[in-house]
């Protein structure tokens, strides 16, 4: 399945396509947590962030297969606390 990834301020601008797969024996990207970890690694982004779909936060244990559809736009959002990114 392919997804669109986009950051929002205060993170640096990024718009990219990402292809996700459950991988061999289901050991690939299966949960929102797996997706978040892959985005952090692949794009070298800070890990104190959340993922959103249509303005709603995606929670870590949920299955990608049950929540996401091909071409969905996933926003990678950082939160600001006391003037700094957390």
N, C-alpha and C positions, 0 to 999 in steps of 0.2 A: 504494500500500500504506500502511496506517496502522500506526503503532507507538506504544507507550506509552513515555514517557520519565520516569525518576525519578532524583533525585539521592540520594546517601547522605552521611552526615557524613564529613568536617567541612564539606561544602558546605551552603549554605542549602537548606531543603526545597523541592522542586519535584516536582509530578506533573502531566504534561500528555500530550495526544495530539499526534502530529505526522503529517502526511501527506507521504509521500515519493514522488517520481516521477523516472523517468530523464530526463524533460524532452524538449523538442524536439531531435531529432537525437542523443539520448543524452547531452546536455550537462548534465543535472541531477544528482541524487544517485545515483551508481552504485556507489561504493565506501564502505567503512567510514570511510575518511578524509574523503570528501565529507560523510557523515552527521555526523561529529564536528565538522567546520568549520561546518556549518549549525546544529547545536545551540549551539555556542559563540556564534555570531553572533545567532541568534534569541532566545536566553535570556540573553545577556550574562553568560556564565559564564567562569571562568578557563580558559586553554588547557592548563594542566599537569595533564591528567586522562586517564583511559582510559574506554573503553566496555566493559560486560560484558553477557553474555547467559547466564542460568542459572549465574552465578558464574564464568564463563570470559571472559577478555579477548578482545575482538574486535580483530583486527589490521588495520592501515590499508589494505593493498592488496587485501584480499579483497572480492569482489563481494557487494553486498547481496542480489542476486537468488539467489545460491547459499547464503547463510547464514540469512537472516531470512525469517520468515513473518508474514502479517498478524496484528496484535494482539500480537506479541512484546513483552516488557517489557525495555527496554534501560536498564541502570543507568549513570549518569554518575558515576564515582567519582573522588575526589581523594585523594591520598596525603599523609600527614603525615610531615615530616622535621624533627627537632629542634624540635618544637612548632609548626611552621608548615606551612601548606598549600603543596605544591609543584605 
